[in-house]
Amino acid sequence: MRLCVALLSLSLCLGLMGHVRAQEEADDVEMDVEDAIDDMREEDVEEEEEKAPGPPPVPTVTYRAPEPMGEHYFAESFDKGTLQGWVLSQAKKDGIDEEIAKYDGKWEVEEMKDTKLPGDKGLVLKSKAKHHAISALLLRPFTFDTKPLIVQYEVNFQTGIDCGGAYVKLLAQTPDLDLEEFVDKTPYTIMFGPDKCGEDYKLHFIFRHKNPKTGEFEEKHAKKPDADLRTYYTDKKTHLYTLVLNPDNSFEILIDQTVVNSGSLLNDMTPPINPPAEIEDPDDHKPEDWDERPKIQDPDSVKPEDWDEDAPAKIPDEDAVKPDGWLDEEPEYIGDPDALKPEDWDEDMDGEWEAPQIPNPICETAPGCGPWERPMIDNPNYKGKWKPPMIDNPNYQGVWKPRKIPNPDFFEDLHPFRMTPFSAVGLELWSMSSDIFFDNFFVTSDRTVAERWAADGWGLKKAAEGAAEPGLVNQMITAAEERPWLWIVYVLTVALPLVLIIVFCCTGKVKYPDLNEWPRMDLRSPRNRKPRKD
């Protein structure tokens, strides 16, 4: 069977090699013929080549700008090709050098560099190492009451992302909101979206919670997603980011319509929404006689009289014997006799030159060189320094903690979903990468409407990118052209299973004779093993 498998495998390989050689010879013949034929023949050949069927065309996806259908507060696809409705910040950032304080990063409305969907435009962050700020008003302010909030938009890191963000801010509705003065300190209600620096891949969901007692705002951060986010930042594909907030305080964060994080505003935010009801008394102090030791040395224990604290831990092995042939007079290392003093050696500066040390070649065949010493062994009489044994502390009072008192700052907000209304969408970013593509911003309270908008926008991009990707066979051929050794892998992967199937299905089974039909043998004597006549 093994021989058959080997022969069949060899025949397949030889067949493939013969096919390749025949193809090469055919190519050579064609080249000779082409050199010999006249102009008329060349025209006929060209006509035949034009008629020859080529590879099937790549399926195309026709772009059509998405239209919002249903209740929504904001919808922007940028397909008009302008920044109409958007306001560039004219402000400066506080607390940094004047040269980089301006929000002078450039924005453009354009198609992606390697677009698979001609006609689809988006907002592109064009500048590297610049502050960028741009914003737009909603159709009407969003108020958190009995309906959910759905925010979604698309991002494509066309050139990758080294350090920078692509998150969106939902700007709080305030009397003094001026979009031309939009800066990092402009009050926002929610900040949501991707952010990356180094190997830290983040997906922010932050909201500003108002303390009902003091009126001050504090940022609350959602827990970190368990999913690995690296691919979304490195594959240079368009991804859809969605945030869903529900009136029951639950939230969901989705990428490409797949949930990557979820939880509750009451239980999964840091710091927590509600402070503890009790806190440790800052004025309480541990008493001086408080004993926190669970164990103490036995005060009644006495060191035994025969305890020798000076005994060494190791002693020479008195039973050891020096091996025969030990070379006591030979050093283990000697100066290299072939070494030469460097010509530029300065004894005044470098000191007296000495040859480097090498192992003594005489010692290679001997059990050892140099003065022989007995090996050290553990001292059976070693006990170390004596210490009294430990016993339970009869005065142990436990670990001291300050007493608890009511928290003067305590409050209980059971409806953190009821956030500050917001009236604008903004991007306030710093990035060390350029050409970050944003598209199809959408704010609504109807999840079905958001999904329809996503299907008409991001869904088309996904279909176009998928149609442009080569099929599996083409990918394998392309890879083999770059790495010819892959052909061997392909042949073995396909041929060996076929050969094994043929061998096992076609060779049949070995039929053994029925033992009952064999003549009976007299096996009592090794010399008499002939069949018996009876």
N, C-alpha and C positions, 0 to 999 in steps of 0.2 A: 504493500500500500504506500509506504514511504517513497519507494522508487517511482511508483506511478505519479505521486504528487510532485516529486522533483522533476520528472520528465515533462509533465504537463506545464509546470511553472516555467521550465526552461524553454519549452516550445512557445509559450505565450510571449516571453521576453524576446526570443529570436524573431517571432512574427512581427512584434512591434518594431524591432530594429530593422527588419527587412522592409517594412512599410515605410519607415523613415528614409532608408536608403533609396527605395524606389521613388519616393517623392522628390528627393534631392536630384536623382538622375533625370526625372521628368522635368524638373525646373531647369536643369542644364540644357536639355534638348530644346525646351521652349525658347531659351535665350538664343541658341544657335539659329533656330528657325526665324526668330524675329529679326536677327541680323541679316538673314538672307532674303527675306521676302521683300517685295516692292512696295511702293507707296499705296497702291490700290489695296493690297492685302492689309496694310496697316490700318486703312480707313475701315475696312470690314471688321477687323479685330476690335477697333475702337467702338464700332456700333454694337458688336456682340457684347462687349464689356458693359456698355451703357444699358443693354437689355438684361444683363445678368442680375438676378435678384441679390440685393444687399442685405445687411442685417436689419432686423425689424426696427422701426423707429421707436425712440423712447416715448412712452405715453406722456402726453402733456396734460397739465391741469390749468384750466382757464381761470384767471383771477377775476373776481367780482367783489367790489368793496362791500363789507358787511353793513347791514342796515339794522339798527336797533328796533326790535319788535316787542313791545311791552313796556311796562313801567320801568324807568331808569332815571338816574340822577346825573350820569355823565357817560358819554360815549365818544371816543376819539380814535379814528383809524388813520389819520394823516394822509388819506388818499387824495385830498385836494392839492397836496404838494406845498402847502404853506403852513405857517405858524399862526394862522388866524385864530384868535381866541386865547392864545398863550402869551404870557407876559414874562419878559426877561428881567431878572433882578438887576437893579442898578446900585445895589448896596455894597458895603464893604464888611468884611468879617472882623469882629473885634478881637483884640488880644494877640494879633500876629503882625509880622512885618508888612509895611505898607506895600511892598512890591508884589506880595502874593495875597493881599487882603481882598482884592477885587474879585467879584464874580464875573470874570471875563472869559470863562471857557465857552467855546463855540458850540452851537447847536445847528443841525441841518435836518431838513426833511428830504429823504432820499431813499432809494432802494438799497437793499443789502448788496454788498460787494459781489457775493457769489449767489445771487438770488436764483431760486428755482421757480419763482412766481412773478414773471414780469408784470409791472404795473402796481405791485404791492409796495407801498412806501411806509416809512416809519420815522420816528424821531431818533436822531443819531447824535450821541455825545462824541464830538470830534477832537477835543483837545486832551493832551496828556499833561499830568501834573498841574492842573488848573482847577479852580473852584467853579462849579457850575450850579446855576439855580434858575429854574423856570417853573411856572405854575399857571393854572387855569381855574376859573370859577366853575362850580357845578351849575346845573340848570336851576336847582333850588337846594337849600341846605338839607342835609340829612339829619334827621332827629331820631334818636334811639328810643323807640317806644315798644310796639308790639310786633314789629316786623324785623326779620333778620337783615344783616348787612352782608353783601357779597361784593368783594373787590377783586378784580382780576386784570392782569396785563401780561404782555409777552416781553421776553428779554432774549437777546442773542449776543453772546460775547464773541464777536466776529474774529477778533485777533487773540482770543484768550483773555485771561484776567490775572494780573499779578497781584495788585493790591488796589482795592477800590470797591465801591458799592453800586448797586443798581436798585435800591429800595425806593419806595414811594412814601410820601408823607401826606396824610389827610389833615389839612390845616383847619384848626379850630375856628369856629365862627365867633369872632370878636369885633367890637365896634371899630377898633383901630387897625384891622387887617388891611395892609397895603401890599399888593403883590410885587410892586416895584422895589419894596424894601424887604423882600423875602430873604432871610438869612437862617443860619443854623439855630438861632435862639427864637425864631418865630414859633409861637405856640402851635402845637399839633395835637390831634386826638389819637391818631394811630400812625405808627411807622411799620411798614411791612415790605419784605423783599430780600433778595440775596445780597450777601456781602462776603468779601474774601480778602484775606491778607496772609501771605505766607502759605502755610498748610492748614490754616484755620478757615474752614468752610462753614459759613453761617447762613441761616434763613431767619431773619428777624421777624418777630411779632411783638411789638412794644406798644403799650397804650398808657396814657397819662391819666392816673386816677386822682380824683379830687377828694381830699380829706374832708368829710362832712363836718368835722369839729373846727378845723383851723382854716379850711378853704385853700390850703396849699396843695400843689400837684406833685405826685411822685410817679416815676416811671416804673411800670410793672413789665417784666420780661417773661415770655413764655419759656417753658422748659426746652431744652435742646432736642431736636428730632433724633430718633434712634436710627433713621435711615442714613445710608452713606450718600452724601450729596456731591461727591467729587465729580461724577460724570457730567452733571448739569453745568458745571463751570468749564469743562475741558473739551467737550465734544463739538463745540461750535455749531450747535443746532439751536433752533428757536424753541424755547420752553415757556409754558403757560403757568403762571403763578396765581393761585387763588386763595383768598382768605374768606372764610365763612364764620360769622358771629351770629349766634342765636339768642333770642330773648331769655332762654332758660340758662344762660351763662356758659353754654358749651361752645367750643370753637373747633374748626378744622382748617388745616393748611394743606393745600394740594399742589402738586407739581404735575403738569400734563394730565390733570383730572384723576390723579392717584393720590390718596391721602398719605402724607409723610409725617404728620404730627396732628395730634388732637388732644383735647382735655377740657378742663373746666376753668373758668376765670377765678373761681373761688379756691380751687385746690392746686392748680398747676402753674401758678405765676410766682415769680421771685422779684422782690420780697412779697410775702402774702398780702392779699387785699386787706384783711382784718388783722389788727394787732392782737396780742394775747390779752386775756381778761385780767391776768395777774402778772406781776413782775417781781423780781427780787428787790428787797428793800435796800436802796443804796446806803442807808444810814446804819444798817445792821453790821456788826463786826464780830469776828470769831473770838470767844473768850480765851484768855491766855492759858488757862489750865485745860483746854479742850484737847483730849488725847485721840488722835486719828490713827495710831499704830495698831493694826490687827494682830501683829506678832511682836514679842519682845524676847530678849535673851533670858534664859532661866537664871535668876539671881542666886539660886541655891546650888547650881552646878559648880563642881570643882574639877580642875585639870588633873588627870591621873598622874601618879608619881613617875610612871615609866614612859610618859609621853616625851619623846625627844624632838623638840622643835628645830634642832640644828642639823638633823640628819639630812643629807643631800637627796635630791630626787633621783639622780643618776649616779651609778657607781661603775668602776671598771669590772669587766667580766673576768673573774679569776680563773675560769675554766678555759678561757680562750688560749690558743697556741699559735705562735707565729708560723705562717705557712712556709713550707720548704721552698727554697729558692728566692726568698725575699731579699732584695738588694738594698741593704741599709745604707751603703755608702753612695748610692746613686741618687741624684736629685730627680724629682718627678718632672721638672721642667728645666730646660737649658736654653742658653742663648742660641739663636738661629745662626749656624756657622756660615750660611750662604748670604746672610744679610750684609749690606754695605752701607756705610754712613753716607747720607745724602751730601752732594757736593756743596749745597748751600747751607749746610749745618754750621752754625756759629756757636762755639762752645761758650763764648762770653755771654751770648744772649740766651741760648737754648740749654746750656749746661753740658755736662759730659754725656757723650752719645753712648747708648747701650743698645745692643742688638735685641730685637723683640724675642720674647720667650715662646718656645714651642715645646710640645710633649717630647720627653726623652725617648728616642727610638729604642734604647736598650730595654726600657721598661715594658715595651709592647708584649714581649714573650714571658715576662716575669710576673708573679702574682702581685707584686707591688714594689715601690721604691721609697727611699727615705726612711727615717726612724720609724720603726713599727711601734704602735701603741695599741693597748687592749681596747676593744670596742666597749662602749658604754651601754649598760642595761638598767632597767628600772630597779630602784632600791626597794626590796621587799619590806624594809623597816621604815620607809618614809611615811610620815603622817602629816607633815606640814604644820602650820601654825594652829594651835588649839583655839577653838572658839566655843563658848557655851552654846548648847542647843537652844533652838527657838521654841517658845511655847505661846499659847493664846494669851493675849493681853487681857487681864481681868478688868482693866479700866478703860477698855476700848469703847469709844462713844460713836464711832462711825465717821464718815466724811462730813465735815461741817458745810452747810449751805445757808445762805442768808434766808431769812423768812420771806414768805410771799406777802405782797400787799396788793390791793386793787390798783390796776393800771389807770393812772389819771388821764391817759390819752386814749383809752379804749373806746372803740366804736364798732358797730357791726353793720356792714353794708352787705345785704343779701342780694343786691341787684347791681353788680358792677357793670353789667351790660349797658346800663343807662349812662353812657358816657357823654362828654361834651359834644354838642352838635358840631359838624364840620361843614365848610362851605366851599372848599377849594382842594384841588389835587396839585401836589408839587414834587419836584425832583431837586434835591439839594445835595450835591455829590462832589466828592473829590476822588479822582482815579488816576492811577499810574498807567492805565491802559486806555486806548482810544477806540473809537468806532463801536461803542456799545449801542446796540439797536433796541429801541423800545417801540411797542406797537399795541394797538387795540386795547386802550384803557377803558374800563367799564366799571360802573358803580350802580348797583341795583339792590332791591329788596326781594327780588323774585329769582330763585335759583334756576328755574326753568328758562327764564329769559336770558340769564347769564350763560347757561349751557348752549342755547341756540346761538348767541353771539360768538361763543368760543368755537362752535362748529363751523360757522361762516368765516371766521378769521383764522384762528390757529389750526383748525381742522384742515383748511385748504393748504396751509404751509406744510403740515405734516404729510398730507397726501403727495404734494409736489416733491418734497424731499425724499419720500419713499419711492416715488416713480423714477427719480433720477439716480437712485442707488442701483448698481449693477446686481444682476441675479447671482445666485450661489455659484453656478457653473462658471460664469464669467469671472467672478472673484477668484475661483480656484485656478482658472487658466492664467489670469493676470499674475497671481502669486507665483505660479510655476515658471512663468517667463522671467520673473525676477530671481527665482531660486530654482534652477533646473533639477536639483536633487528631489524636489517635491514630486516629480513624475514617478520616481521609484516608489514613493509612499502611496501615490494614487494607485499604481499598478498592483502593489501588494495588497492594498486595502480592498480592491475590487476583485482581483484574480484569485487570491487564496481562498476566500469563502466559496467562490464558484467551483474551484477545483475540489475542495473538500466535499461540497454537496454532490458533485458528480461521482467522486470515489465512493462515498458512503451509500449513494442511492443505486449505483450501477454495478458495483462489484459483487453484490449478493452476500449471503451469509455462508460461513463454513459449516458443512453438514458432518456431524460426527456420527460414527456407527453406533448402533444400539449395543450396549454392553451385554445384553441378554443373548445376542446372537454370536458372541465370541465363544470359541471352544473353551471349555473349562481347563484350568491349568493346575498342575500339581506343583505347588510352590514350597513344599516341605524341604526339598533339597535344591541347593543352588545349582547342582550339576544336572538336575532333572527338571527342566522347565519346558518340556515338549507338551503339546496338547494331548490330553487323555482321550482314548477312543470312546469312552462312555460319556 
